[in-house]
């Protein structure tokens, strides 16, 4: 992850980026001896140390198998522009973000990579830590959806009022 402060353009501005790549695979070697030595505990002096060899190792009858397992690849990219600034009792933040994820997995149908692509925006406003507003929008897509309907717009908003920050609410009292 990289972050870069851009205060030289305007105070509170920054950019960031992330990259993550996973390449996962496995290689297996299985060694099976033909036979494993086996001993039986016996009482008596006719056997050395009280053990009798029941089955010896057959070094000629061994089996080695090598196999390559599935290989998975994941790539995630993200780039963002952030803004956060306070003007007296007013606090404003904004975010514009691009993200992308690609996954390759042989167990996927038709052995095709899967991916997600998205653009996100958010603006928040806070007045005196009492009155809050936020607007979010996402434009996201995936090839998992039907052709012609692979992208969708997803807006959201919220408003809030922190009642306990009002002057008419006694401090240090629990509201029930």
C-alpha positions in Angstrom: 0.0 0.0 0.0 1.3 3.5 -0.9 0.0 6.8 0.5 1.0 10.2 -0.8 0.0 13.5 0.9 -1.0 16.1 -1.7 -1.2 19.2 0.7 0.8 21.2 -1.8 -2.3 21.2 -4.1 -4.9 21.7 -1.3 -4.7 20.9 2.4 -6.3 17.5 3.3 -5.8 15.9 -0.1 -4.1 12.6 -0.5 -3.9 9.7 -2.9 -3.3 6.0 -2.2 -2.9 2.7 -4.0 -2.8 -1.0 -3.1 -1.7 -4.0 -5.0 -2.0 -7.6 -3.8 -1.0 -10.7 -5.8 -1.3 -14.3 -4.7 0.0 -17.2 -6.7 -0.7 -20.4 -4.8 0.2 -23.9 -6.0 1.3 -27.2 -4.5 3.7 -30.0 -5.4 3.4 -33.3 -3.7 5.9 -36.2 -3.5 4.6 -39.3 -1.9 7.0 -42.0 -0.9 5.7 -45.4 0.0 8.1 -48.1 1.1 7.4 -51.7 0.1 7.2 -52.9 3.6 8.0 -51.4 7.0 10.0 -53.3 9.6 7.8 -54.7 12.3 8.9 -56.0 15.7 7.1 -57.9 18.4 8.0 -57.7 22.0 8.7 -61.2 23.3 9.8 -62.5 26.7 12.6 -64.8 26.8 16.3 -64.8 26.2 16.3 -66.4 22.7 15.8 -63.0 21.0 18.2 -60.1 21.3 16.9 -57.3 23.6 13.5 -59.0 23.9 12.4 -58.1 20.4 11.6 -60.5 17.5 11.8 -59.2 13.9 8.5 -60.1 12.3 8.9 -58.3 8.9 12.0 -56.8 7.4 12.3 -53.7 5.1 12.1 -54.6 1.4 14.2 -51.7 -0.1 13.5 -52.9 -3.7 9.7 -52.5 -3.4 9.3 -48.8 -2.9 7.0 -46.4 -4.8 7.4 -42.7 -5.4 4.7 -40.5 -6.9 5.0 -36.9 -7.8 2.0 -34.6 -8.5 1.3 -31.0 -9.2 -1.8 -29.6 -7.5 -4.0 -26.9 -8.6 -2.7 -23.4 -9.1 -4.7 -20.4 -7.9 -4.0 -16.7 -8.8 -5.5 -13.7 -7.3 -4.9 -10.0 -8.2 -6.3 -7.0 -6.4 -5.8 -3.4 -7.4 -7.0 -0.2 -5.7 -6.5 3.5 -6.3 -8.1 6.3 -4.3 -8.2 10.0 -3.9 -9.1 11.2 -0.4 -10.0 14.5 1.0 -10.5 15.4 4.7 -10.7 18.9 6.0 -12.1 20.8 9.0 -13.3 24.4 8.8 -14.2 25.6 12.3 -17.1 23.4 13.3 -17.5 21.9 9.8 -15.8 18.7 8.8 -15.9 17.5 5.2 -14.5 14.3 3.7 -14.6 12.8 0.2 -13.3 9.7 -1.4 -13.1 8.5 -5.1 -11.9 4.9 -5.4 -11.3 2.4 -8.2 -10.9 -1.3 -7.4 -10.4 -4.5 -9.4 -10.1 -8.1 -8.4 -9.3 -11.0 -10.7 -9.3 -14.6 -9.6 -8.0 -17.7 -11.5 -9.0 -21.0 -10.1 -9.1 -24.3 -12.1 -12.2 -25.4 -10.3 -14.1 -22.5 -11.8 -16.5 -23.5 -14.6 -14.8 -23.5 -18.0 -11.5 -22.6 -16.2 -12.1 -18.9 -16.9 -10.9 -16.1 -14.6 -13.5 -14.3 -12.5 -13.3 -10.6 -11.8 -15.0 -7.7 -10.1 -14.6 -4.0 -11.1 -15.8 -1.0 -9.1 -15.9 2.7 -8.8 -16.9 4.2 -5.5 -17.6 7.7 -4.3 -18.4 9.0 -0.8 -18.9 12.5 0.6 -19.5 13.2 4.3 -20.4 16.3 6.3 -20.2 16.8 10.1 -21.3 19.9 11.8 -20.0 20.4 15.4 -20.0 16.6 15.9 -23.8 16.8 16.2 -25.3 16.8 12.7 -24.1 14.2 10.2 -24.7 13.5 6.5 -23.2 11.0 4.1 -23.7 10.1 0.5 -22.2 7.0 -1.2 -22.4 5.7 -4.7 -20.9 2.6 -6.2 -20.8 1.5 -9.8 -19.8 -2.1 -9.7 -19.7 -5.0 -12.1 -18.8 -8.6 -12.6 -18.9 -11.0 -15.5 -21.0 -13.3 -13.2 -24.0 -11.3 -14.1 -26.0 -11.6 -17.3 -24.6 -9.9 -20.4 -26.0 -6.4 -20.7 -26.6 -6.3 -16.9 -23.1 -6.8 -15.7 -22.8 -3.3 -14.0 -25.1 -1.7 -11.6 -25.3 1.7 -9.8 -25.7 1.4 -6.0 -26.4 4.8 -4.2 -26.9 5.2 -0.5 -27.3 8.1 1.9 -27.7 8.7 5.6 -28.3 11.5 8.0 -27.7 11.5 11.7 -28.2 13.6 14.8 -26.1 13.0 17.9 -28.7 14.0 20.5 -26.3 13.8 23.5 -24.1 16.6 22.0 -27.0 19.1 22.3 -26.8 21.7 25.1 -30.2 20.9 26.4 -29.1 17.3 27.3 -27.4 17.1 30.7 -23.9 15.8 30.5 -22.8 12.7 32.2 -26.4 11.3 32.3 -27.4 8.0 30.7 -30.5 8.2 28.5 -33.0 5.4 29.1 
